[in-house]
Amino acid sequence: MISVAPSGDEDRPIRISAPGRDPLDVTRAELTALVHESRVHLMRTFPTPPIGGGITDSGG
């Protein structure tokens, strides 16, 4: 399980820990970018059908 906690470092205040890996200290901007890239990767890897109620092409 991945955990996120304060690191105690002024420059990189957030610590990400994962089993079998060294802890990674990051900034808030780096964490935001990491989360975004993870979501994009998951959406590309496991695409889902669109949710109903979207814009339709009425053809007229």
Backbone as a printed PyTorch tensor [residue, N CA C, xyz], in Angstrom:
tensor([[[  0.8390,  -1.1740,   0.0000],
         [  0.0000,   0.0000,   0.0000],
         [  0.8890,   1.2430,   0.0000]],

        [[  0.5410,   2.2170,  -0.7890],
         [  1.2840,   3.4690,  -0.8640],
         [  0.7470,   4.4200,   0.1970]],

        [[  1.6600,   5.1030,   0.8990],
         [  1.2280,   6.0710,   1.9010],
         [  1.8770,   7.4220,   1.6240]],

        [[  1.1760,   8.4690,   2.0130],
         [  1.6570,   9.8410,   1.8550],
         [  1.6180,  10.4920,   3.2350]],

        [[  2.7420,  11.1060,   3.6240],
         [  2.8460,  11.7180,   4.9460],
         [  3.8170,  12.8940,   4.8880]],

        [[  3.8250,  13.7340,   5.9050],
         [  4.8060,  14.8220,   5.9500],
         [  6.2240,  14.2490,   6.0270]],

        [[  7.1660,  14.9020,   5.3450],
         [  8.5420,  14.4010,   5.3350],
         [  9.4240,  15.0680,   6.3760]],

        [[  9.0570,  16.2850,   6.7930],
         [  9.9080,  17.0310,   7.7000],
         [ 10.9570,  17.8550,   6.9710]],

        [[ 11.0080,  17.7510,   5.6520],
         [ 11.9500,  18.5110,   4.8230],
         [ 11.2670,  19.7940,   4.3620]],

        [[ 11.9380,  20.9200,   4.5240],
         [ 11.3490,  22.2060,   4.1310],
         [ 11.1450,  22.3220,   2.6240]],

        [[ 12.1020,  21.8070,   1.8530],
         [ 12.0320,  21.9310,   0.3950],
         [ 11.0990,  20.9170,  -0.2620]],

        [[ 11.0600,  19.7340,   0.2800],
         [ 10.2040,  18.6650,  -0.2420],
         [  9.4040,  18.0980,   0.9300]],

        [[  8.2790,  18.7640,   1.2460],
         [  7.5680,  18.4680,   2.4900],
         [  6.6880,  17.2150,   2.5040]],

        [[  6.5650,  16.5330,   1.3790],
         [  5.6550,  15.3770,   1.3150],
         [  6.4710,  14.1110,   1.0450]],

        [[  6.2230,  13.0710,   1.8330],
         [  6.9300,  11.7960,   1.6540],
         [  5.9570,  10.7380,   1.1570]],

        [[  6.3320,  10.0900,   0.0530],
         [  5.5620,   8.9860,  -0.5090],
         [  6.3290,   7.7050,  -0.1950]],

        [[  5.6570,   6.7460,   0.4020],
         [  6.2840,   5.4670,   0.7450],
         [  5.5040,   4.3360,   0.1000]],

        [[  6.2510,   3.3760,  -0.4460],
         [  5.6470,   2.1870,  -1.0460],
         [  6.4730,   0.9760,  -0.6240]],

        [[  5.8370,  -0.1540,  -0.4180],
         [  6.5650,  -1.3510,  -0.0050],
         [  7.6590,  -1.7200,  -1.0120]],

        [[  8.8350,  -2.0360,  -0.4880],
         [  9.9340,  -2.4660,  -1.3510],
         [ 10.6560,  -1.3360,  -2.0610]],

        [[ 10.3160,  -0.0980,  -1.7540],
         [ 10.9450,   1.0680,  -2.3980],
         [ 11.4330,   2.0370,  -1.3370]],

        [[ 12.4700,   2.8080,  -1.6850],
         [ 12.9190,   3.8760,  -0.7900],
         [ 11.8660,   4.9740,  -0.7660]],

        [[ 11.6500,   5.6280,   0.3730],
         [ 10.6900,   6.7400,   0.4290],
         [ 11.1220,   7.8650,  -0.5210]],

        [[ 10.1410,   8.5460,  -1.0750],
         [ 10.4000,   9.6280,  -2.0220],
         [  9.8140,  10.9160,  -1.4550]],

        [[ 10.6600,  11.9320,  -1.2600],
         [ 10.1990,  13.2340,  -0.7920],
         [  9.9510,  14.1280,  -1.9980]],

        [[  8.7740,  14.7590,  -2.0470],
         [  8.3850,  15.5710,  -3.1950],
         [  7.7320,  16.8780,  -2.7410]],

        [[  7.6140,  17.8130,  -3.6870],
         [  6.8710,  19.0450,  -3.4380],
         [  5.4050,  18.7860,  -3.7600]],

        [[  4.5590,  19.7300,  -3.3940],
         [  3.1290,  19.6030,  -3.7060],
         [  2.9110,  19.5650,  -5.2260]],

        [[  3.6630,  20.3860,  -5.9660],
         [  3.5380,  20.4070,  -7.4320],
         [  3.9620,  19.0650,  -8.0320]],

        [[  5.0350,  18.4790,  -7.5120],
         [  5.4910,  17.1800,  -8.0110],
         [  4.4730,  16.0900,  -7.6990]],

        [[  3.8780,  16.1370,  -6.5110],
         [  2.8560,  15.1550,  -6.1540],
         [  1.6380,  15.2970,  -7.0610]],

        [[  1.2260,  16.5240,  -7.3320],
         [  0.0880,  16.7660,  -8.2240],
         [  0.3760,  16.2100,  -9.6160]],

        [[  1.5770,  16.4600, -10.1330],
         [  1.9560,  15.9490, -11.4570],
         [  1.9850,  14.4210, -11.4580]],

        [[  2.4810,  13.8270, -10.3820],
         [  2.5370,  12.3720, -10.2820],
         [  1.1410,  11.7640, -10.2900]],

        [[  0.2260,  12.3570,  -9.5310],
         [ -1.1560,  11.8750,  -9.4920],
         [ -1.7970,  12.0030, -10.8740]],

        [[ -1.5850,  13.1350, -11.5270],
         [ -2.1520,  13.3480, -12.8620],
         [ -1.6290,  12.3000, -13.8450]],

        [[ -0.3150,  12.1000, -13.8590],
         [  0.2690,  11.1250, -14.7870],
         [ -0.2150,   9.7130, -14.4950]],

        [[ -0.4070,   9.3910, -13.2170],
         [ -0.9250,   8.0650, -12.8500],
         [ -2.3330,   7.8640, -13.3880]],

        [[ -3.1650,   8.8930, -13.2490],
         [ -4.5460,   8.7960, -13.7530],
         [ -4.5670,   8.6480, -15.2610]],

        [[ -3.7450,   9.4200, -15.9540],
         [ -3.6860,   9.3360, -17.4170],
         [ -3.2470,   7.9370, -17.8310]],

        [[ -2.2400,   7.4080, -17.1600],
         [ -1.7580,   6.0590, -17.4740],
         [ -2.8630,   5.0240, -17.2750]],

        [[ -3.6010,   5.1280, -16.1620],
         [ -4.6860,   4.1800, -15.9040],
         [ -5.7880,   4.3030, -16.9390]],

        [[ -6.1270,   5.5250, -17.3390],
         [ -7.1880,   5.7000, -18.3400],
         [ -6.7750,   5.1280, -19.6810]],

        [[ -5.4990,   5.2250, -20.0150],
         [ -5.0190,   4.6540, -21.2820],
         [ -4.9170,   3.1410, -21.2000]],

        [[ -4.5700,   2.6370, -20.0260],
         [ -4.3840,   1.1980, -19.8450],
         [ -5.7150,   0.4620, -19.7080]],

        [[ -6.6520,   1.0750, -18.9900],
         [ -7.9490,   0.4460, -18.7320],
         [ -9.0740,   1.3730, -19.1930]],

        [[ -9.2600,   1.5230, -20.5160],
         [-10.3160,   2.4270, -20.9830],
         [-11.6980,   1.9210, -20.5940]],

        [[-12.5870,   2.8500, -20.3470],
         [-13.9600,   2.5020, -19.9990],
         [-14.8930,   3.1270, -21.0200]],

        [[-16.0630,   2.5380, -21.2120],
         [-17.0120,   3.1400, -22.1540],
         [-17.5190,   4.4770, -21.6090]],

        [[-17.8830,   5.3890, -22.4970],
         [-18.3960,   6.6840, -22.0340],
         [-19.6720,   6.5230, -21.2260]],

        [[-19.8730,   7.4240, -20.2990],
         [-21.0750,   7.4270, -19.4830],
         [-22.2160,   8.0080, -20.3040]],

        [[-23.3980,   7.4150, -20.2160],
         [-24.5550,   7.8850, -20.9730],
         [-24.9260,   9.3190, -20.6740]],

        [[-25.6570,   9.9500, -21.5710],
         [-26.0980,  11.3200, -21.3710],
         [-25.1530,  12.3560, -21.9440]],

        [[-24.1790,  11.8990, -22.7160],
         [-23.2300,  12.8310, -23.3280],
         [-23.8500,  13.5460, -24.5150]],

        [[-23.0630,  14.3660, -25.1610],
         [-23.5270,  15.0980, -26.3420],
         [-23.6880,  14.1150, -27.4980]],

        [[-24.8250,  14.1880, -28.1610],
         [-25.0710,  13.3070, -29.2940],
         [-25.1060,  14.1150, -30.5780]],

        [[-24.8620,  13.4480, -31.6780],
         [-24.9160,  14.0820, -32.9830],
         [-26.3020,  13.8080, -33.5630]],

        [[-27.1530,  14.8380, -33.5580],
         [-28.5280,  14.6360, -33.9960],
         [-28.6360,  14.5630, -35.5180]],

        [[-27.5620,  14.9560, -36.2090],
         [-27.5700,  14.8710, -37.6590],
         [-28.4250,  15.9280, -38.3170]],

        [[-28.8360,  16.9430, -37.5880],
         [-29.6920,  17.9200, -38.2180],
         [-29.3830,  19.2410, -37.7670]]])
